[in-house]
Amino acid sequence: MGRLNDKVAIVTGGSNGIGRCICETFAREGAKVVSFDVNELPYECVNVEGYKGSVTDREAVADLVSYVEDKYEKIDILVNNAGITRDALTQKITEEMWDLVVDINLKGTFNLGQAVGPFMMEQGSGSIINIASVVGEYGNIGQANYAATKAGVIGLAKTWAKEFARKGAGVRCNVVAPGYTMTDMMKTVPETVLEPIREKTMLRRLAEPQEIANGVLFLASDEASYITGHVLSINGGLRL
Ligand SMILES: NC(=O)c1ccc[n+]([C@@H]2O[C@H](COP(=O)([O-])OP(=O)(O)OC[C@H]3O[C@@H](n4cnc5c(N)ncnc54)[C@H](O)[C@@H]3O)[C@@H](O)[C@H]2O)c1
């Protein structure tokens, strides 16, 4: 028996990195997974299908939700994972850099939650997980835009934990806040920045995507049935 048998999940940004690992992990545990990504699904995995579109496109989000509802008649899990960085010191962040990061990371998460949360309420169950970052918890030089969005998705999850549980709906909303994780996103970070991070991390290394996906799996599953509004920090002890 898989831990997500018969569950239906939407995962944003499932073509690459942490999102891909979440999709593959969910599928292994018995879920039917739809990845919503601007890029095609570049891999094959039984029970993972790609649905192309951007989290910033509210029409595409509505079409995605209709598609999943029509096909499976339920949505048990939503993982808001799609995210990007455009790093610079505050005085060098352009309006475009600010808007792009806020649009995808924060408004994109809102778009999906607004489309799926009320449906889960009517259904009487569901689990939403927003992917934040250690940077949203403790700030970071050169990431004002990114940090603001990651703190923002924590605020969204806590609000949804309250709103979507109204009238006994029982929808749970939680956050996974990863530390630095070995994905393409890290390719833009110079080794001179990464080495001090490893040193400051109690476990002296970056995370593997699977170590983040394991936490998301737990919160998505019925094993976490009494956990809502929680921020699960998976950062190897970088921030204690
Ligand atoms: N890698 C890390 O160290 C790290 C640390 C903390 C948090 N995170 C967060 O984890 C999440 C995944 O990061 P990752 O490292 O796997 O990144 P990644 O760049 O490897 O993958 C991101 C995925 O999101 C997709 N995407 C980008 N814009 C999109 C949009 N508008 N609509 C739909 N999909 C879109 C991309 O196509 C890609 O498949 C992000 O929210 C990121 O902020 C990552």
The ligand as an SDF file (V2000), in Angstrom:
LIG
                    3D

 44 48  0  0  0  0  0  0  0  0999 V2000
   16.8370   24.8010   -4.6740 N   0  0  0  0  0  0  0  0  0  0  0  0
   16.8710   25.3810   -3.4970 C   0  0  0  0  0  0  0  0  0  0  0  0
   17.9190   25.5200   -2.8690 O   0  0  0  0  0  0  0  0  0  0  0  0
   15.6090   25.8820   -2.8560 C   0  0  0  0  0  0  0  0  0  0  0  0
   15.6770   26.2750   -1.5200 C   0  0  0  0  0  0  0  0  0  0  0  0
   14.5190   26.7330   -0.8950 C   0  0  0  0  0  0  0  0  0  0  0  0
   13.3380   26.7750   -1.6040 C   0  0  0  0  0  0  0  0  0  0  0  0
   13.2990   26.3980   -2.9100 N   0  0  0  0  0  0  0  0  0  0  0  0
   12.0200   26.4980   -3.5950 C   0  0  0  0  0  0  0  0  0  0  0  0
   11.6600   25.2260   -4.1130 O   0  0  0  0  0  0  0  0  0  0  0  0
   10.8790   25.4100   -5.2900 C   0  0  0  0  0  0  0  0  0  0  0  0
   11.4940   24.5970   -6.4240 C   0  0  0  0  0  0  0  0  0  0  0  0
   12.8100   25.0720   -6.6710 O   0  0  0  0  0  0  0  0  0  0  0  0
   13.8660   24.2540   -7.5310 P   0  0  0  0  0  0  0  0  0  0  0  0
   15.1870   24.4740   -6.9200 O   0  0  0  0  0  0  0  0  0  0  0  0
   13.3810   22.8780   -7.7640 O   0  0  0  0  0  0  0  0  0  0  0  0
   13.8080   25.1180   -8.8910 O   0  0  0  0  0  0  0  0  0  0  0  0
   13.9840   24.6770  -10.4140 P   0  0  0  0  0  0  0  0  0  0  0  0
   14.3580   25.9100  -11.1210 O   0  0  0  0  0  0  0  0  0  0  0  0
   14.8550   23.4700  -10.5130 O   0  0  0  0  0  0  0  0  0  0  0  0
   12.4920   24.2410  -10.8270 O   0  0  0  0  0  0  0  0  0  0  0  0
   11.4370   25.1640  -10.8270 C   0  0  0  0  0  0  0  0  0  0  0  0
   10.3420   24.6440  -11.7400 C   0  0  0  0  0  0  0  0  0  0  0  0
    9.2920   25.6340  -11.7540 O   0  0  0  0  0  0  0  0  0  0  0  0
    8.8900   25.8340  -13.0840 C   0  0  0  0  0  0  0  0  0  0  0  0
    8.3270   27.1660  -13.2540 N   0  0  0  0  0  0  0  0  0  0  0  0
    8.9890   28.3510  -13.2930 C   0  0  0  0  0  0  0  0  0  0  0  0
    8.1310   29.3590  -13.4940 N   0  0  0  0  0  0  0  0  0  0  0  0
    6.8960   28.8020  -13.5910 C   0  0  0  0  0  0  0  0  0  0  0  0
    5.6030   29.3230  -13.7990 C   0  0  0  0  0  0  0  0  0  0  0  0
    5.4070   30.6390  -13.9960 N   0  0  0  0  0  0  0  0  0  0  0  0
    4.5420   28.4730  -13.8240 N   0  0  0  0  0  0  0  0  0  0  0  0
    4.7340   27.1410  -13.6790 C   0  0  0  0  0  0  0  0  0  0  0  0
    5.9470   26.5920  -13.4730 N   0  0  0  0  0  0  0  0  0  0  0  0
    7.0050   27.4100  -13.4330 C   0  0  0  0  0  0  0  0  0  0  0  0
   10.1600   25.6410  -13.9030 C   0  0  0  0  0  0  0  0  0  0  0  0
    9.8740   25.3800  -15.2790 O   0  0  0  0  0  0  0  0  0  0  0  0
   10.7930   24.4570  -13.1910 C   0  0  0  0  0  0  0  0  0  0  0  0
   10.3260   23.2270  -13.6930 O   0  0  0  0  0  0  0  0  0  0  0  0
   10.8520   26.9100   -5.5690 C   0  0  0  0  0  0  0  0  0  0  0  0
    9.6580   27.4810   -5.0440 O   0  0  0  0  0  0  0  0  0  0  0  0
   12.0350   27.4190   -4.7810 C   0  0  0  0  0  0  0  0  0  0  0  0
   11.8860   28.7690   -4.4230 O   0  0  0  0  0  0  0  0  0  0  0  0
   14.4000   25.9380   -3.5440 C   0  0  0  0  0  0  0  0  0  0  0  0
  1  2  1  0
  2  3  2  0
  2  4  1  0
  4  5  1  0
  4 44  2  0
  5  6  2  0
  6  7  1  0
  7  8  2  0
  8  9  1  0
  8 44  1  0
  9 10  1  0
  9 42  1  0
 10 11  1  0
 11 12  1  0
 11 40  1  0
 12 13  1  0
 13 14  1  0
 14 15  2  0
 14 16  1  0
 14 17  1  0
 17 18  1  0
 18 19  2  0
 18 20  1  0
 18 21  1  0
 21 22  1  0
 22 23  1  0
 23 24  1  0
 23 38  1  0
 24 25  1  0
 25 26  1  0
 25 36  1  0
 26 27  1  0
 26 35  1  0
 27 28  2  0
 28 29  1  0
 29 30  1  0
 29 35  2  0
 30 31  1  0
 30 32  2  0
 32 33  1  0
 33 34  2  0
 34 35  1  0
 36 37  1  0
 36 38  1  0
 38 39  1  0
 40 41  1  0
 40 42  1  0
 42 43  1  0
M  CHG  2   8   1  16  -1
M  END
$$$$
